[in-house]
Amino acid sequence: MPVRKTILVACGTAIATSTVVAKSIEEILRERGIDVVTRQCKASEVGSMTTGVDLIVTTTPLQGNFDVPVIKTLAFLTGIGKEAVIEQIIQALKL
Amino acid sequence: MNILDFLTPDLISLHYTAKDSTDVISHLGRQLFTAGYVRETFVDAALDRESRLPTGLPLSGDVNAAIPHTEVEHVRKPGLAMATLTAPVAFQNMVSPEESVPCQLVFVMALDQPKAQIEMLQEIAGILQNTATIKRLMSATTFEDVRATFPK
């Protein structure tokens, strides 16, 4: 069993948007046989949350530079470009 | 789970003519307040959040949407208010705030716990990804039309 990759999902307030995005990513990747762990936070908290994280997916702009790849996307809310973003996520996770 | 579990007739404004995004957020926020879903502070908090963390979402069809919401302390119980607009008003793009998005469909969400009411947003995301549903919704003039758009 390979180590599961961890995705940090960020949005403005971490009330709803990041939860929907995280669930959507988990479900789509699971359908492809990929099991990932997701965590959620506010965009302003990302800097203190990157330990052990392989990829950041955000629906809102992030301040600062991170040593983890970042994907900015609304695809999991609007559906636009969802397939392409999933490919980007898989590549970024080196799966 | 159906969006109509949240969208009661008093929380729907069809073909509302809004001056700008502030107007439609205030209008829907006041409806949520009158119906007892949110505290008096909700409208100001939602407007403040929208200015810092905008919620405009460009969609694949002719109509774009916005989903204003704010921190849980301004909410009494989970609720949802919706407006279709006679003409689009400008919201800023959630992921690229420097970009303006003309929005004609607005959902104001009252969420009282982090990570709790995601079914509501999942239902909304489902609608946003369905151009045919949005088209029907935009032409709705009565609550019955809205109800027919979301069969149980």
Interface residues (C-beta under 8 A of the other chain):
Chain A: G12 T13 A14 I15 A16 T17 T19 V20 K23 S24 Q40 A43 T58 T59 T60 P61 K72 T73 L74 F76 L77 T78 G79 I80
Chain B: R49 R52 L53 T55 L57 P58 L59 S60 I67 H69 T70 E71 V72 M94 V95 S96 P97 M109 L111 P114 K115 Q117 I118 M120 L121 Q122 A125 L128 Q129
